[in-house]
Amino acid sequence: MQLFSVRGLACTVTGAASGIGLAYAEVMAEHGARVTLMDLNAPRLQEAEQRLRSQGYEVRSECVDVTDREALYAAFDRSAAAYGGLDVLFANAGIDAGPGFLTPDNARNPEGALEALDERHWDAVIATNLTSVFTSLRAAVRHMKPRGKGSIVVTTSNVAIINEAIVGTPYMPAKAGAASLVRQAAMELARYGIRVNAIAPGPFATNIAGGRLRNPADREAFQVRVPMHRVADTDEIKPLALFLASNASSFVTGSQLVIDGGQMLGRVD
């Protein structure tokens, strides 16, 4: 048995059209897994699928809104039918939560104050970043249980553990809730051979928040909080994803693995 082998495994990735989700899809496909990419952004999804197919990888896609439960269940069923089951799920889809109560230069931001938060945006963040994880786990488990095996990886965040003033308030409780769900599901599903873990990224350069970390001021605001003094590229998350998807992590479940350049350790000048 090759520890890090995922060859032939059936894998589904939500939020797979860009950023961290696309990195998950890429590393799995590059190592021989059969991958279903799920995303709501149809043009980006099609572009990602076509690019991976052109490189000789076995991929397919489902354009789906992860907050639409019935549509998501149906998409998982089609994926499992296409690949003869489901071995690995990356529950990754998420949205940003808008500005925090501080600006990048540490000034108070009235738009991010509790009393100014748009309740509809709160609901959208919770629905996408937390409830869709619950739905994705339910959809995956009904295909994994009969086979007695599976690996589920949820993208949380280091702000599931610490708080961040320049990130919109709904983001922290949504990610903390997802982290708690990972632990609860891991307890329940261990007897069925299904492992459930989380990857908790710190600042990565993605399209979330309109590509906020590509803006020099915002990028600098995060970099100064990271002991390694930089923002990560999405390729840097691939080895960790491969570890959790493969038998290399056969005795790992209920864990949240942080990848944040030391941000949780505190600022070091």
N, C-alpha and C positions, 0 to 999 in steps of 0.2 A: 504494500500500500504506500503510495506516494503521499506524504503528509499534506502538501499544498495543492494536490491535484483537484480540479473541479471539472475535468474533462467529461463531457456527456451529461452533466447535471442540467436540469431544467431550472432556470432562474428568472424571476420577475423583479423588475426595478420600477418603483413609482417615482415620478418626478425625474424621469430619465433623459429628458431632451437636452439638458444642459447642466453645467456645474458639477456638484458632487454626485448626483444621480447618474449623469453621463459617465463620470469616472468609474463608478461601480459597474455600469454596463460594459464599458470598455475592458476593464481588467478581467471580468468574467468571460467575455467573448474571446479576448486575446489568449486565454488559457483553456479554451475548448468547451466552455459551457454554451448551452443553447439559451438565448436570452430574449425575453419579452420586455420591450421598453414601453412604459406607460407614462403618458403626460397629457395635459390639456392643450398645450401649444402645438397645434397640428403642423405648421410649417417647420418648426425646429425639430419636432419628432420625426417627420419624414426625412429631413436632412440627415439627422443622426443615424436613422435606420439605413438609408441609402449609402452613407459613407462606410458604415461597418460592413454592410453586405459587399461593397466594392472591394473590401480588404479580405474577403473570403470567409467571413464569420457567419455563423448561423443565428440570425436575429429576426425578430418580427416586432410589430408595434401595435398598440391599442391606444387610440385617442380617447381619453376618458377623464371625467371630472371626479377626483377622488372623494369629493363631498357628496356625490350622488351614489348612495349605497347600492341600489339595485343595479345601476350601470357598472359599478366597480365589481360586484359579485359576478356579473355576466362576463366581464373582461377576464377575470381570473379563471372562470370556467372555460372560456375559449382558449386561454393560454395553456391550461392543463391538458385540454383535449389535443391541442396541437403538438405538445411535447410528451404526451403520455404520462403526465403527472407534474408535480412541483417539488423541487428539492430545496431551493433557496429563495428567500424573499428579502429584498432590501426595501423596507418601508421608509421612503425618503422624502416624499412630496411635502413641500412646505412653502409658506409665504412669509414675507417680512411683516413686521408689526408697526411700521412707521417710525417716526422720530421719538427719542426718549425725552425725559424731562430736563436733560442737559444737552447742550449743543457740543460738537466736537471740541470747542475751546472752553468748555466747562461753564458756559453761561446758562442761566435758567431758560428753558424753552417753553413758553406758554402753551404751544400746540401739543406738547407731550404731557401736560399736566393731567392728573386723574380726571378732574372735572371737565376737561376738554376732549377726552377720548370719545371717539365715535363708537357707540354701542354696536352698530352694524359691523364695524371693522373688528371689534373684539370678537363678535360671533364668528366672523370669517376666519380669523386666526385660530380660534379654538377648533372650529370645524375642520380646517385643513391640517393643522399641526398636531392635533391630538385625536379628535374623533376619527379622522381618516386612518390613523394608525390602528385604532381599535377595529375598524371595518376591514382593513387589510389583513390584520392578524386572523380575524374570523374567516375571511375568504381563504387564506392560505391553509389554516389548520384543517379545514374539512378535506383538503387534498393531501395533507401530510400525514394525518393520523392513521389512515388505512395502511400506509406504507411503513409506519413505525419509525420514521426518521424525518429530519429536516433541520434547516438552519434559518432562523429569522433574525435579521439585523435591522434595527431601527436607528435612524439618524436623529439624535437628540441635539445637544449642544452643551458646551461647558457652562452656559448660563442656566442649565438645569440644576446646577450646583451652586454657582455664584450668581450675583446680580450685576446688571450693567445699566448705568444711568443713561447712556446715549443710544440705547436700544429701546424700542417701544415696549411699554409695560406688558401688553398681552403675550409677548414672546416668551417671557420667563415662566409664567405658570403653565403655558401650553407645553413647553419642553420638559418642565419638571413633571408634569402629569404623564407625558410619554415615557419618561424614565421610570416612574413608578409602575406604569403598565408593563414595561419590560420585565421588571422584577416579579410582578404578580403572575404574568404569563409564564415566565420561566419556572416558577414553583409548580404551577399546574401541569405544564406540558412535559416536564422532564420524564415522567413515567412512560410517555409515548415516544421517547427518543427524539424529541424536538427541542433544540436549543434556541434560546432567545437572548440576544445581547443587544447592546447599543454602542454606537460610535458617537462620541460627543466632540464635534469639531469646535475649535476656536475660530479665529478670523481666517477665512479662505476667500480668495478672489473668485466670486461667482456672479451670476446675474441677479441674485436676490437683492431686493431693495434697489432695483434699477441699476445694479452693478456698482453699488455704493463704494465698495472698497477699491474701485478703480479711480475714484475721485481722490486727488492728492491730499486734500484736507482731511477727509474721512479716513483715508488709509493711514495717515500719520497719527491720527487720534487713536487708532487701534494699535499701531506698531509700537508706540511708546509704552503701551500696557503689556507688551510681550517681551520677556527677557531675551528672546532670540532676535528682537527688534525687526521683525518682518512679518508679512502676511503670507500664508501658504498658497501654493499652487495646488489645484485639484489632483494632479498626478500623485501628490504626496500621500493621499489617502488610500491609494490602491493597494499597497501591501497589507494594510490593516484589514481592508475589506476581504482580500483573498484569504487571510488567516482565519477570519470568522466564518467564511463560507465553507471552508475546507475542513478535512479531518485533523488538521493541525491544531484546531481548537476543540477537539472532541470532548474535553472535560471542562469546557468553559460555558457557563450559562448563568444568566442573571447579572452579568457584568456590564458596566458602562466604561468603555475605554476612551479616555480623553486624549485628543490630539490637538494641542493648542499652542505649541512652542513655549510652554511654561507659563501661559497667561494666568492660570489659577494660582501661581506662586506669588504673584504680585509684581508690581513695577520695579524694574532694576535699571537705573541710569548708568 
